[in-house]
Amino acid sequence: MLLAVVSSLIWCFTRLPAGEPLARHTTLAAQVAPMVFLTTAFIYDFEALDLVSRYGGNDLPLLYRISAVWGGRAGPLLLWAALMGIVTWFMSGRSVSNSVEVRLMHGCTATIVVISWILSPFADSTGWGGTLNPLLQTDLMVIHPPIVFAYYSLCLAVASVALAGLIEGREAKQVH
């Protein structure tokens, strides 16, 4: 998670060339990795993690183990950060320079990762075993949160493009 925050902040506050493939791919991997690790922990029932011991379970079918990731507050935030990283990756590939909208997206992604980090998604288990909310025990709950958070990510992408236009317009006005 630290690597995701640091790489996002580097892109946010510097003017690195956005088209650099190695840096883009490394940043994307850092932003997506926490979600992949958490989902893997639920799939393989790593009960040493607090979230898995609370919401997961060896007796759950595979699809319900995946939907158990949304049981806590950190899981959806990590999903959102991963999707923001993917959208930002696509946005940064279309220009040579690190544009203002890409920098804004990296700032949003860093903020979401920091908030999820505060919620300690990878904390050690407290020994308290819970159950998965029955509302999450449907096949559609596997795809519902990713669709919703993909939409949120795309809305933030549009907002960052609009905000970047306002910022660049104001800077251009001040120069003249």
Backbone as CSV, one residue per row, in Angstrom:
resi,resn,N_x,N_y,N_z,CA_x,CA_y,CA_z,C_x,C_y,C_z
1,MET,0.819,-1.180,0.000,0.000,0.000,0.000,0.871,1.254,0.000
2,LEU,1.993,1.160,0.678,2.916,2.290,0.699,3.413,2.592,-0.713
3,LEU,3.739,1.554,-1.464,4.208,1.747,-2.834,3.126,2.392,-3.698
4,ALA,1.874,2.024,-3.484,0.770,2.622,-4.245,0.651,4.110,-3.927
5,VAL,0.752,4.461,-2.656,0.648,5.871,-2.259,1.825,6.662,-2.806
6,VAL,3.023,6.133,-2.623,4.224,6.851,-3.067,4.231,7.036,-4.582
7,SER,3.927,5.979,-5.318,3.950,6.109,-6.777,2.865,7.070,-7.259
8,SER,1.701,7.055,-6.629,0.641,7.998,-7.006,1.058,9.432,-6.711
9,LEU,1.679,9.645,-5.558,2.094,10.998,-5.203,3.229,11.499,-6.090
10,ILE,4.110,10.607,-6.500,5.179,11.006,-7.428,4.567,11.503,-8.731
11,TRP,3.603,10.754,-9.267,2.942,11.177,-10.497,2.125,12.441,-10.270
12,CYS,1.598,12.604,-9.091,0.733,13.749,-8.787,1.522,15.060,-8.717
13,PHE,2.702,15.022,-8.140,3.435,16.252,-7.871,4.642,16.488,-8.774
14,THR,4.879,15.620,-9.745,5.989,15.841,-10.669,5.452,15.890,-12.091
15,ARG,6.304,16.277,-12.976,5.928,16.328,-14.392,6.685,15.249,-15.165
16,LEU,6.654,14.035,-14.647,7.263,12.911,-15.354,6.554,12.707,-16.681
17,PRO,7.263,12.203,-17.689,6.583,11.921,-18.962,5.570,10.791,-18.776
18,ALA,4.306,11.071,-19.069,3.223,10.125,-18.817,3.298,8.906,-19.725
19,GLY,3.916,9.059,-20.877,3.968,7.949,-21.816,5.033,6.911,-21.504
20,GLU,5.818,7.102,-20.462,6.874,6.150,-20.092,6.242,4.829,-19.665
21,PRO,6.373,3.761,-20.480,5.643,2.513,-20.195,6.021,1.845,-18.868
22,LEU,7.305,1.781,-18.556,7.714,1.084,-17.329,7.125,1.768,-16.093
23,ALA,7.186,3.083,-16.054,6.645,3.814,-14.898,5.132,3.671,-14.827
24,ARG,4.448,3.740,-15.960,2.986,3.581,-15.985,2.583,2.202,-15.496
25,HIS,3.253,1.173,-15.996,2.902,-0.200,-15.628,3.221,-0.494,-14.160
26,THR,4.349,0.022,-13.693,4.724,-0.178,-12.290,3.728,0.505,-11.360
27,THR,3.328,1.718,-11.710,2.346,2.434,-10.892,1.020,1.692,-10.889
28,LEU,0.591,1.228,-12.052,-0.666,0.472,-12.119,-0.582,-0.783,-11.254
29,ALA,0.523,-1.508,-11.342,0.679,-2.721,-10.533,0.637,-2.402,-9.045
30,ALA,1.258,-1.297,-8.643,1.254,-0.908,-7.228,-0.139,-0.529,-6.763
31,GLN,-0.930,0.100,-7.637,-2.262,0.535,-7.254,-3.265,-0.619,-7.234
32,VAL,-3.048,-1.625,-8.046,-3.968,-2.763,-8.134,-3.596,-3.869,-7.137
33,ALA,-2.337,-3.968,-6.773,-1.854,-5.070,-5.935,-2.582,-5.234,-4.601
34,PRO,-2.873,-4.167,-3.838,-3.579,-4.392,-2.569,-4.937,-5.071,-2.744
35,MET,-5.667,-4.708,-3.789,-6.968,-5.347,-4.044,-6.788,-6.807,-4.434
36,VAL,-5.783,-7.084,-5.241,-5.509,-8.468,-5.638,-5.128,-9.294,-4.416
37,PHE,-4.288,-8.744,-3.544,-3.882,-9.470,-2.342,-5.074,-9.737,-1.423
38,LEU,-5.930,-8.742,-1.240,-7.083,-8.926,-0.356,-8.059,-9.956,-0.934
39,THR,-8.314,-9.877,-2.216,-9.208,-10.854,-2.851,-8.617,-12.254,-2.760
40,THR,-7.328,-12.380,-2.973,-6.659,-13.678,-2.852,-6.773,-14.216,-1.428
41,ALA,-6.642,-13.324,-0.455,-6.769,-13.745,0.947,-8.155,-14.307,1.222
42,PHE,-9.187,-13.710,0.648,-10.546,-14.225,0.834,-10.751,-15.539,0.076
43,ILE,-10.228,-15.624,-1.129,-10.414,-16.848,-1.925,-9.768,-18.040,-1.236
44,TYR,-8.548,-17.845,-0.714,-7.827,-18.942,-0.065,-8.023,-18.990,1.444
45,ASP,-8.927,-18.161,1.956,-9.324,-18.162,3.360,-8.136,-18.009,4.312
46,PHE,-7.384,-16.918,4.142,-6.278,-16.603,5.031,-6.841,-16.003,6.312
47,GLU,-7.218,-16.840,7.255,-7.863,-16.383,8.482,-6.944,-15.623,9.412
48,ALA,-5.675,-15.507,9.061,-4.760,-14.706,9.865,-5.067,-13.219,9.715
49,LEU,-5.788,-12.855,8.661,-6.208,-11.468,8.476,-7.561,-11.243,9.142
50,ASP,-7.706,-10.106,9.767,-8.926,-9.803,10.506,-10.153,-9.765,9.596
51,LEU,-10.050,-9.119,8.445,-11.203,-9.044,7.542,-11.652,-10.427,7.080
52,VAL,-10.700,-11.282,6.791,-11.042,-12.630,6.321,-11.688,-13.436,7.443
53,SER,-11.171,-13.305,8.649,-11.767,-14.060,9.753,-13.163,-13.539,10.099
54,ARG,-13.422,-12.254,9.847,-14.740,-11.690,10.144,-15.787,-12.013,9.082
55,TYR,-15.405,-11.904,7.817,-16.402,-11.994,6.755,-16.248,-13.199,5.841
56,GLY,-15.088,-13.815,5.842,-14.853,-14.958,4.964,-15.240,-16.258,5.631
57,GLY,-14.818,-17.303,5.008,-15.082,-18.611,5.581,-14.785,-19.707,4.584
58,ASN,-14.258,-20.787,5.091,-13.907,-21.936,4.263,-15.147,-22.599,3.679
59,ASP,-16.282,-22.435,4.352,-17.510,-23.095,3.925,-18.267,-22.309,2.851
60,LEU,-17.826,-21.096,2.529,-18.507,-20.286,1.525,-18.126,-20.728,0.113
61,PRO,-19.069,-20.689,-0.820,-18.713,-20.939,-2.219,-17.771,-19.847,-2.736
62,LEU,-17.083,-20.124,-3.820,-16.079,-19.208,-4.349,-16.650,-17.811,-4.624
63,LEU,-17.798,-17.729,-5.248,-18.374,-16.417,-5.563,-18.696,-15.622,-4.297
64,TYR,-19.124,-16.296,-3.248,-19.425,-15.599,-1.997,-18.148,-15.169,-1.286
65,ARG,-17.069,-15.913,-1.476,-15.789,-15.489,-0.908,-15.333,-14.192,-1.564
66,ILE,-15.573,-14.091,-2.877,-15.204,-12.862,-3.573,-16.091,-11.712,-3.103
67,SER,-17.388,-11.957,-2.967,-18.265,-10.878,-2.502,-18.024,-10.538,-1.035
68,ALA,-17.375,-11.415,-0.286,-17.041,-11.113,1.112,-16.008,-9.994,1.210
69,VAL,-15.281,-9.752,0.127,-14.313,-8.649,0.117,-15.025,-7.330,0.386
70,TRP,-16.276,-7.207,-0.036,-17.031,-5.971,0.165,-17.640,-5.897,1.567
71,GLY,-17.437,-6.914,2.402,-18.033,-6.953,3.732,-17.547,-5.851,4.650
72,GLY,-16.294,-5.500,4.568,-15.744,-4.425,5.394,-15.677,-3.134,4.598
73,ARG,-15.174,-2.108,5.229,-15.080,-0.814,4.545,-13.836,-0.708,3.683
74,ALA,-12.783,-1.419,4.030,-11.530,-1.294,3.291,-11.597,-1.974,1.924
75,GLY,-12.324,-3.064,1.813,-12.400,-3.789,0.544,-12.939,-2.957,-0.603
76,PRO,-14.090,-2.295,-0.440,-14.584,-1.445,-1.524,-13.648,-0.280,-1.848
77,LEU,-12.979,0.265,-0.835,-12.045,1.354,-1.108,-10.840,0.873,-1.908
78,LEU,-10.340,-0.318,-1.581,-9.225,-0.858,-2.365,-9.662,-1.169,-3.792
79,LEU,-10.895,-1.641,-3.944,-11.438,-1.867,-5.285,-11.493,-0.542,-6.044
80,TRP,-11.982,0.490,-5.403,-12.078,1.797,-6.038,-10.695,2.317,-6.434
81,ALA,-9.718,2.167,-5.550,-8.359,2.616,-5.864,-7.792,1.848,-7.056
82,ALA,-8.053,0.540,-7.106,-7.571,-0.263,-8.225,-8.215,0.180,-9.534
83,LEU,-9.515,0.415,-9.498,-10.202,0.868,-10.713,-9.766,2.277,-11.112
84,MET,-9.518,3.126,-10.125,-8.987,4.460,-10.427,-7.611,4.342,-11.082
85,GLY,-6.804,3.406,-10.604,-5.494,3.193,-11.214,-5.601,2.736,-12.656
86,ILE,-6.568,1.868,-12.933,-6.752,1.384,-14.309,-7.209,2.522,-15.219
87,VAL,-8.178,3.303,-14.778,-8.658,4.434,-15.583,-7.529,5.440,-15.805
88,THR,-6.754,5.715,-14.772,-5.642,6.654,-14.889,-4.584,6.123,-15.840
89,TRP,-4.353,4.820,-15.810,-3.399,4.194,-16.725,-3.815,4.445,-18.172
90,PHE,-5.099,4.271,-18.451,-5.591,4.537,-19.799,-5.464,6.016,-20.153
91,MET,-5.779,6.887,-19.199,-5.691,8.327,-19.460,-4.252,8.768,-19.715
92,SER,-3.312,8.192,-18.993,-1.918,8.622,-19.134,-1.279,8.089,-20.409
93,GLY,-1.856,7.087,-21.019,-1.277,6.525,-22.237,-1.573,7.325,-23.477
94,ARG,-2.502,8.251,-23.389,-2.886,8.993,-24.591,-2.133,10.297,-24.775
95,SER,-1.267,10.666,-23.845,-0.489,11.893,-24.013,0.955,11.642,-23.613
96,VAL,1.828,12.468,-24.159,3.248,12.322,-23.880,3.598,12.949,-22.530
97,SER,2.957,14.050,-22.201,3.279,14.736,-20.953,2.323,14.300,-19.845
98,ASN,2.739,14.527,-18.639,1.920,14.223,-17.472,0.919,15.359,-17.308
99,SER,-0.260,15.202,-17.875,-1.244,16.274,-17.923,-1.866,16.510,-16.546
100,VAL,-2.537,17.636,-16.424,-3.151,18.013,-15.155,-4.222,17.004,-14.762
101,GLU,-5.017,16.520,-15.733,-6.074,15.561,-15.377,-5.499,14.250,-14.849
102,VAL,-4.369,13.814,-15.400,-3.729,12.586,-14.903,-3.185,12.820,-13.506
103,ARG,-2.623,13.980,-13.279,-2.104,14.303,-11.948,-3.228,14.358,-10.924
104,LEU,-4.384,14.904,-11.308,-5.536,14.935,-10.404,-6.031,13.520,-10.094
105,MET,-6.060,12.672,-11.100,-6.505,11.286,-10.884,-5.553,10.554,-9.930
106,HIS,-4.267,10.770,-10.092,-3.311,10.132,-9.173,-3.480,10.665,-7.754
107,GLY,-3.802,11.943,-7.627,-4.063,12.498,-6.302,-5.280,11.854,-5.652
108,CYS,-6.340,11.662,-6.433,-7.548,10.988,-5.909,-7.235,9.549,-5.518
109,THR,-6.474,8.861,-6.360,-6.119,7.472,-6.069,-5.294,7.383,-4.787
110,ALA,-4.333,8.277,-4.633,-3.512,8.279,-3.413,-4.382,8.523,-2.180
111,THR,-5.337,9.426,-2.298,-6.232,9.715,-1.176,-7.054,8.496,-0.792
112,ILE,-7.586,7.797,-1.775,-8.400,6.606,-1.503,-7.554,5.509,-0.868
113,VAL,-6.322,5.331,-1.348,-5.448,4.304,-0.766,-5.098,4.666,0.675
114,VAL,-4.835,5.932,0.944,-4.513,6.343,2.316,-5.694,6.090,3.252
115,ILE,-6.902,6.415,2.798,-8.084,6.176,3.634,-8.244,4.680,3.901
116,SER,-8.059,3.861,2.878,-8.182,2.415,3.100,-7.048,1.899,3.977
117,TRP,-5.879,2.485,3.885,-4.749,2.094,4.719,-5.073,2.383,6.182
118,ILE,-5.723,3.504,6.461,-6.114,3.843,7.825,-7.074,2.793,8.397
119,LEU,-7.892,2.195,7.530,-8.843,1.161,7.965,-8.191,-0.204,8.196
120,SER,-6.907,-0.318,7.941,-6.109,-1.533,8.201,-6.709,-2.803,7.584
121,PRO,-6.732,-2.888,6.263,-7.316,-4.080,5.645,-6.488,-5.346,5.848
122,PHE,-5.206,-5.190,6.164,-4.350,-6.350,6.329,-3.933,-6.557,7.786
123,ALA,-4.784,-6.112,8.714,-4.500,-6.266,10.144,-4.592,-7.730,10.547
124,ASP,-3.836,-8.083,11.569,-3.876,-9.451,12.093,-5.247,-9.740,12.692
125,SER,-5.608,-10.989,12.643,-6.908,-11.407,13.148,-7.004,-11.212,14.657
126,THR,-8.165,-10.779,15.086,-8.408,-10.608,16.514,-9.011,-11.870,17.123
127,GLY,-9.270,-12.847,16.278,-9.854,-14.085,16.754,-11.366,-14.079,16.734
128,TRP,-11.946,-12.922,16.438,-13.396,-12.822,16.384,-13.864,-13.321,15.037
129,GLY,-14.641,-14.364,15.040,-15.171,-14.911,13.802,-16.570,-14.393,13.565
130,GLY,-16.790,-13.847,12.412,-18.103,-13.320,12.079,-18.724,-14.127,10.958
131,THR,-19.738,-13.574,10.386,-20.380,-14.215,9.247,-20.572,-13.186,8.150
132,LEU,-20.724,-13.685,6.964,-20.959,-12.831,5.818,-22.411,-12.376,5.833
133,ASN,-22.602,-11.099,5.643,-23.943,-10.530,5.593,-24.762,-11.269,4.528
134,PRO,-25.972,-11.687,4.844,-26.794,-12.405,3.858,-27.051,-11.610,2.578
135,LEU,-27.017,-10.280,2.656,-27.199,-9.479,1.452,-26.058,-9.655,0.458
136,LEU,-24.882,-10.031,0.965,-23.736,-10.255,0.091,-23.679,-11.686,-0.441
137,GLN,-24.577,-12.527,0.008,-24.567,-13.930,-0.406,-25.473,-14.153,-1.614
138,THR,-25.223,-13.377,-2.663,-25.891,-13.565,-3.937,-24.840,-13.474,-5.035
139,ASP,-25.103,-14.145,-6.122,-24.134,-14.146,-7.221,-23.934,-12.755,-7.806
140,LEU,-24.963,-11.947,-7.821,-24.858,-10.608,-8.400,-23.974,-9.672,-7.581
141,MET,-23.802,-9.948,-6.291,-22.952,-9.089,-5.462,-21.474,-9.233,-5.814
142,VAL,-21.140,-10.212,-6.634,-19.764,-10.331,-7.104,-19.485,-9.253,-8.145
143,ILE,-20.484,-8.917,-8.966,-20.262,-7.944,-10.034,-20.816,-6.556,-9.713
144,HIS,-21.745,-6.455,-8.780,-22.361,-5.159,-8.495,-21.357,-4.103,-8.019
145,PRO,-20.572,-4.334,-6.962,-19.619,-3.300,-6.529,-18.582,-2.930,-7.590
146,PRO,-18.010,-3.884,-8.337,-17.070,-3.444,-9.378,-17.717,-2.541,-10.424
147,ILE,-18.965,-2.809,-10.777,-19.642,-1.950,-11.752,-19.876,-0.565,-11.167
148,VAL,-20.324,-0.514,-9.930,-20.591,0.779,-9.287,-19.306,1.588,-9.143
149,PHE,-18.236,0.967,-8.675,-16.993,1.701,-8.480,-16.302,2.024,-9.792
150,ALA,-16.514,1.236,-10.834,-16.010,1.606,-12.164,-16.704,2.881,-12.630
151,TYR,-18.004,2.963,-12.384,-18.747,4.164,-12.723,-18.220,5.364,-11.931
152,TYR,-17.991,5.193,-10.636,-17.431,6.279,-9.823,-16.081,6.736,-10.392
153,SER,-15.258,5.773,-10.774,-13.931,6.093,-11.310,-14.039,6.869,-12.612
154,LEU,-14.960,6.450,-13.469,-15.140,7.160,-14.738,-15.713,8.559,-14.511
155,CYS,-16.589,8.702,-13.536,-17.112,10.037,-13.197,-15.995,10.941,-12.696
156,LEU,-15.092,10.405,-11.882,-13.961,11.203,-11.414,-13.019,11.547,-12.562
157,ALA,-12.900,10.655,-13.546,-12.063,10.950,-14.712,-12.638,12.130,-15.481
158,VAL,-13.942,12.122,-15.686,-14.587,13.241,-16.374,-14.426,14.526,-15.556
159,ALA,-14.612,14.427,-14.258,-14.461,15.596,-13.397,-13.024,16.119,-13.422
160,SER,-12.047,15.225,-13.465,-10.649,15.675,-13.494,-10.326,16.362,-14.817
161,VAL,-10.910,15.886,-15.915,-10.698,16.548,-17.211,-11.309,17.949,-17.171
162,ALA,-12.519,18.066,-16.629,-13.176,19.377,-16.533,-12.400,20.310,-15.613
163,LEU,-11.974,19.806,-14.473,-11.218,20.628,-13.524,-9.870,21.035,-14.113
164,ALA,-9.239,20.127,-14.834,-7.963,20.451,-15.488,-8.166,21.554,-16.518
165,GLY,-9.283,21.510,-17.242,-9.571,22.572,-18.199,-9.725,23.914,-17.518
166,LEU,-10.391,23.927,-16.366,-10.537,25.176,-15.620,-9.189,25.686,-15.109
167,ILE,-8.387,24.774,-14.592,-7.067,25.161,-14.064,-6.179,25.685,-15.178
168,GLU,-6.129,24.980,-16.299,-5.281,25.401,-17.411,-5.795,26.691,-18.028
169,GLY,-7.119,26.853,-18.083,-7.687,28.087,-18.605,-7.345,29.288,-17.747
170,ARG,-7.377,29.082,-16.458,-7.041,30.172,-15.519,-5.551,30.527,-15.625
171,GLU,-4.697,29.489,-15.743,-3.258,29.744,-15.889,-2.975,30.479,-17.182
172,ALA,-3.656,30.098,-18.266,-3.443,30.768,-19.548,-3.917,32.215,-19.489
173,LYS,-5.003,32.470,-18.773,-5.544,33.816,-18.640,-4.585,34.708,-17.847
174,GLN,-3.925,34.115,-16.826,-3.014,34.892,-16.001,-1.732,35.228,-16.751
175,VAL,-1.340,34.367,-17.691,-0.121,34.614,-18.469,-0.322,35.802,-19.393
176,HIS,-1.517,35.911,-19.985,-1.784,37.013,-20.929,-2.142,38.209,-20.176
